[in-house]
Structure formats: C-alpha cells, structure tokens
Amino acid sequence: SNLTLEELIGLKLELSSAYVNDKLYNFPIWRSMYYICREACLMYSLSACRTMKDSASLMGITESDFRKEVKRYNIDVEEQHYG
C-alpha cells in the first residue's frame, strides 16, 4: 500500500507488458512515458489524499481539471484508497 512513484511506474509497465505477451519490443515506451507518468501521478494523488480537491491541489491543478484527467485516463476513483 506504500509504493513509491518509481515502483508504481514499474508496476504499470509490467502490467502493460502482460497485454503484449510480456514483450515490450517495438512498444514505444519513451513516447508513452509521458502518459504512464501522468497516470501514475494521478493514482498516487488519489491514494495519498482524502478528497478530490486535495488530490488536485497536490497536483497543482484545479479540481475541474483533475476530474477531467481522471476521466481521460479512465481511473476508477472508487477503487483508489483515500488517505
């Protein structure tokens, strides 16, 4: 329950590789890193904060923008554990 951001990104890469039979050859990791990191940060903020407003504040964006990003990355807020 206490993963570092690096561990979360690594875990995300491992889970992503499962969709391509554990082979990330020819997968554009470098170009995808932007999205992988953003999603990891969103997930971290949801797990580290008690409210969406606090999560948005941690990320330095408005709550409205935060909600849009959560929707964009299809993150299940109910599945995340607040604080």
MODELLER restraints for C-alpha pairs under 7 A, 6 or more apart:
rsr = mdl.restraints
at = mdl.atoms
rsr.add(forms.Gaussian(group=physical.xy_distance, feature=features.Distance(at['CA:5:A'], at['CA:40:A']), mean=6.95, stdev=0.5))
rsr.add(forms.Gaussian(group=physical.xy_distance, feature=features.Distance(at['CA:8:A'], at['CA:40:A']), mean=6.38, stdev=0.5))
rsr.add(forms.Gaussian(group=physical.xy_distance, feature=features.Distance(at['CA:9:A'], at['CA:36:A']), mean=6.82, stdev=0.5))
rsr.add(forms.Gaussian(group=physical.xy_distance, feature=features.Distance(at['CA:9:A'], at['CA:37:A']), mean=6.63, stdev=0.5))
rsr.add(forms.Gaussian(group=physical.xy_distance, feature=features.Distance(at['CA:9:A'], at['CA:40:A']), mean=6.18, stdev=0.5))
rsr.add(forms.Gaussian(group=physical.xy_distance, feature=features.Distance(at['CA:17:A'], at['CA:23:A']), mean=5.98, stdev=0.5))
rsr.add(forms.Gaussian(group=physical.xy_distance, feature=features.Distance(at['CA:17:A'], at['CA:24:A']), mean=5.87, stdev=0.5))
rsr.add(forms.Gaussian(group=physical.xy_distance, feature=features.Distance(at['CA:39:A'], at['CA:73:A']), mean=6.52, stdev=0.5))
rsr.add(forms.Gaussian(group=physical.xy_distance, feature=features.Distance(at['CA:45:A'], at['CA:55:A']), mean=4.95, stdev=0.5))
rsr.add(forms.Gaussian(group=physical.xy_distance, feature=features.Distance(at['CA:45:A'], at['CA:58:A']), mean=6.68, stdev=0.5))
rsr.add(forms.Gaussian(group=physical.xy_distance, feature=features.Distance(at['CA:46:A'], at['CA:55:A']), mean=5.69, stdev=0.5))
rsr.add(forms.Gaussian(group=physical.xy_distance, feature=features.Distance(at['CA:46:A'], at['CA:80:A']), mean=6.30, stdev=0.5))
rsr.add(forms.Gaussian(group=physical.xy_distance, feature=features.Distance(at['CA:46:A'], at['CA:82:A']), mean=6.02, stdev=0.5))
rsr.add(forms.Gaussian(group=physical.xy_distance, feature=features.Distance(at['CA:47:A'], at['CA:80:A']), mean=5.85, stdev=0.5))
rsr.add(forms.Gaussian(group=physical.xy_distance, feature=features.Distance(at['CA:47:A'], at['CA:81:A']), mean=5.03, stdev=0.5))
rsr.add(forms.Gaussian(group=physical.xy_distance, feature=features.Distance(at['CA:47:A'], at['CA:82:A']), mean=4.79, stdev=0.5))
rsr.add(forms.Gaussian(group=physical.xy_distance, feature=features.Distance(at['CA:47:A'], at['CA:83:A']), mean=5.82, stdev=0.5))
rsr.add(forms.Gaussian(group=physical.xy_distance, feature=features.Distance(at['CA:48:A'], at['CA:82:A']), mean=6.19, stdev=0.5))
rsr.add(forms.Gaussian(group=physical.xy_distance, feature=features.Distance(at['CA:48:A'], at['CA:83:A']), mean=4.97, stdev=0.5))
rsr.add(forms.Gaussian(group=physical.xy_distance, feature=features.Distance(at['CA:49:A'], at['CA:55:A']), mean=5.50, stdev=0.5))
rsr.add(forms.Gaussian(group=physical.xy_distance, feature=features.Distance(at['CA:49:A'], at['CA:82:A']), mean=5.49, stdev=0.5))
rsr.add(forms.Gaussian(group=physical.xy_distance, feature=features.Distance(at['CA:49:A'], at['CA:83:A']), mean=4.92, stdev=0.5))
rsr.add(forms.Gaussian(group=physical.xy_distance, feature=features.Distance(at['CA:50:A'], at['CA:82:A']), mean=4.80, stdev=0.5))
rsr.add(forms.Gaussian(group=physical.xy_distance, feature=features.Distance(at['CA:50:A'], at['CA:83:A']), mean=5.04, stdev=0.5))
rsr.add(forms.Gaussian(group=physical.xy_distance, feature=features.Distance(at['CA:52:A'], at['CA:63:A']), mean=6.74, stdev=0.5))
rsr.add(forms.Gaussian(group=physical.xy_distance, feature=features.Distance(at['CA:53:A'], at['CA:63:A']), mean=5.37, stdev=0.5))
rsr.add(forms.Gaussian(group=physical.xy_distance, feature=features.Distance(at['CA:56:A'], at['CA:62:A']), mean=5.82, stdev=0.5))
rsr.add(forms.Gaussian(group=physical.xy_distance, feature=features.Distance(at['CA:56:A'], at['CA:63:A']), mean=5.13, stdev=0.5))
rsr.add(forms.Gaussian(group=physical.xy_distance, feature=features.Distance(at['CA:56:A'], at['CA:66:A']), mean=5.39, stdev=0.5))
